[in-house]
Amino acid sequence: MIGLGVVLIIVGVVWIVYSVAGTNTHYNASTGEYVSDSWSPIIGFFISFAGGTLISVGMLGWMFSWFSGGDDDGRYTEPSAMLRQAVPTTRVGWGPDPEEDPPSTQ
């Protein structure tokens, strides 16, 4: 996610530079400014903004997983350990439980 954000920022900046320095830009002699008639730089801004958002969300996710998941006691938190402990303890059906002694011997 963070890598995709970096790529989006680079693509957005290149998009802005290309659209501003491209052939759509012309010089306005009355004001002395270069004017772009295109909305392309705005698209580049939104691409870069999306990349920055992905980096921010990715860093928050990494930070909070680092705060909460770095313990050495993984016996009960790993998915395989949770499934290993998920043994049914109820018995379905009629008849004596083969692991229990009959009531007459107790």
C-alpha beads as a LAMMPS data file, in Angstrom:
LAMMPS data file: protein, C-alpha beads

106 atoms
105 bonds

1 atom types
1 bond types

-500.0 500.0 xlo xhi
-500.0 500.0 ylo yhi
-500.0 500.0 zlo zhi

Masses

1 110.0

Atoms # bond

1 1 1 0.000 0.000 0.000
2 1 1 2.812 2.379 0.844
3 1 1 4.669 1.490 -2.361
4 1 1 1.552 2.169 -4.427
5 1 1 1.222 5.540 -2.705
6 1 1 4.802 6.468 -3.622
7 1 1 4.171 5.446 -7.235
8 1 1 0.972 7.516 -7.357
9 1 1 2.773 10.595 -6.028
10 1 1 5.497 10.244 -8.655
11 1 1 2.930 9.729 -11.428
12 1 1 0.929 12.732 -10.218
13 1 1 3.965 15.021 -10.154
14 1 1 5.066 13.882 -13.614
15 1 1 1.497 14.414 -14.846
16 1 1 1.452 17.975 -13.481
17 1 1 4.870 18.840 -14.933
18 1 1 3.976 17.349 -18.317
19 1 1 0.600 19.088 -18.515
20 1 1 1.960 22.466 -17.414
21 1 1 5.037 22.333 -19.658
22 1 1 3.183 20.677 -22.530
23 1 1 1.829 22.141 -25.742
24 1 1 -1.405 23.345 -24.094
25 1 1 0.487 26.125 -22.348
26 1 1 0.803 29.485 -24.063
27 1 1 2.264 32.837 -23.129
28 1 1 -0.150 35.672 -22.437
29 1 1 1.711 38.853 -23.446
30 1 1 -0.704 41.224 -21.727
31 1 1 -0.214 39.707 -18.254
32 1 1 3.232 38.146 -18.715
33 1 1 2.050 34.695 -17.520
34 1 1 2.042 31.248 -18.971
35 1 1 -1.564 30.096 -19.154
36 1 1 -2.809 26.531 -19.390
37 1 1 -6.211 25.936 -20.940
38 1 1 -6.407 22.403 -19.621
39 1 1 -7.716 20.798 -16.443
40 1 1 -4.933 18.206 -16.598
41 1 1 -2.883 19.639 -13.697
42 1 1 -5.901 19.133 -11.416
43 1 1 -5.979 15.437 -12.323
44 1 1 -2.290 15.182 -11.410
45 1 1 -2.999 16.851 -8.084
46 1 1 -5.742 14.334 -7.256
47 1 1 -3.494 11.411 -8.219
48 1 1 -0.774 12.759 -5.905
49 1 1 -3.327 13.373 -3.157
50 1 1 -4.554 9.771 -3.427
51 1 1 -0.945 8.578 -3.176
52 1 1 -0.370 10.635 -0.044
53 1 1 -3.563 9.271 1.471
54 1 1 -2.453 5.687 0.780
55 1 1 0.898 6.364 2.411
56 1 1 -0.786 7.893 5.482
57 1 1 -3.228 5.003 5.890
58 1 1 -0.482 2.452 5.313
59 1 1 1.769 4.052 7.909
60 1 1 -1.048 4.193 10.469
61 1 1 -1.810 0.522 9.855
62 1 1 1.839 -0.415 10.187
63 1 1 2.231 1.656 13.338
64 1 1 -0.798 0.226 15.127
65 1 1 0.014 -3.353 14.152
66 1 1 3.486 -2.733 15.510
67 1 1 2.069 -1.464 18.809
68 1 1 -0.412 -4.291 19.255
69 1 1 1.054 -7.369 17.604
70 1 1 4.688 -7.664 18.573
71 1 1 4.293 -9.985 21.559
72 1 1 6.222 -13.224 21.917
73 1 1 3.242 -15.145 23.300
74 1 1 1.771 -16.247 19.984
75 1 1 0.277 -19.495 21.270
76 1 1 -3.230 -18.113 21.470
77 1 1 -3.169 -15.311 18.910
78 1 1 -2.065 -17.137 15.765
79 1 1 -4.916 -18.382 13.555
80 1 1 -3.584 -21.950 13.530
81 1 1 -3.479 -22.001 17.333
82 1 1 -7.009 -20.649 17.528
83 1 1 -8.262 -23.371 15.209
84 1 1 -6.355 -26.028 17.115
85 1 1 -8.131 -25.013 20.318
86 1 1 -11.548 -24.854 18.679
87 1 1 -12.466 -28.443 19.518
88 1 1 -16.167 -29.017 20.103
89 1 1 -16.934 -29.884 23.703
90 1 1 -20.584 -30.793 23.309
91 1 1 -21.884 -34.173 22.298
92 1 1 -24.757 -34.599 19.918
93 1 1 -27.024 -37.609 20.183
94 1 1 -28.201 -40.173 22.703
95 1 1 -26.337 -42.873 24.497
96 1 1 -23.519 -43.080 26.989
97 1 1 -20.374 -41.059 26.533
98 1 1 -17.562 -43.538 25.917
99 1 1 -15.078 -41.433 27.915
100 1 1 -17.267 -41.264 31.053
101 1 1 -17.766 -44.043 33.583
102 1 1 -21.316 -45.377 33.787
103 1 1 -23.381 -43.891 36.686
104 1 1 -23.608 -47.277 38.420
105 1 1 -19.826 -47.406 39.020
106 1 1 -19.503 -43.930 40.533

Bonds

1 1 1 2
2 1 2 3
3 1 3 4
4 1 4 5
5 1 5 6
6 1 6 7
7 1 7 8
8 1 8 9
9 1 9 10
10 1 10 11
11 1 11 12
12 1 12 13
13 1 13 14
14 1 14 15
15 1 15 16
16 1 16 17
17 1 17 18
18 1 18 19
19 1 19 20
20 1 20 21
21 1 21 22
22 1 22 23
23 1 23 24
24 1 24 25
25 1 25 26
26 1 26 27
27 1 27 28
28 1 28 29
29 1 29 30
30 1 30 31
31 1 31 32
32 1 32 33
33 1 33 34
34 1 34 35
35 1 35 36
36 1 36 37
37 1 37 38
38 1 38 39
39 1 39 40
40 1 40 41
41 1 41 42
42 1 42 43
43 1 43 44
44 1 44 45
45 1 45 46
46 1 46 47
47 1 47 48
48 1 48 49
49 1 49 50
50 1 50 51
51 1 51 52
52 1 52 53
53 1 53 54
54 1 54 55
55 1 55 56
56 1 56 57
57 1 57 58
58 1 58 59
59 1 59 60
60 1 60 61
61 1 61 62
62 1 62 63
63 1 63 64
64 1 64 65
65 1 65 66
66 1 66 67
67 1 67 68
68 1 68 69
69 1 69 70
70 1 70 71
71 1 71 72
72 1 72 73
73 1 73 74
74 1 74 75
75 1 75 76
76 1 76 77
77 1 77 78
78 1 78 79
79 1 79 80
80 1 80 81
81 1 81 82
82 1 82 83
83 1 83 84
84 1 84 85
85 1 85 86
86 1 86 87
87 1 87 88
88 1 88 89
89 1 89 90
90 1 90 91
91 1 91 92
92 1 92 93
93 1 93 94
94 1 94 95
95 1 95 96
96 1 96 97
97 1 97 98
98 1 98 99
99 1 99 100
100 1 100 101
101 1 101 102
102 1 102 103
103 1 103 104
104 1 104 105
105 1 105 106
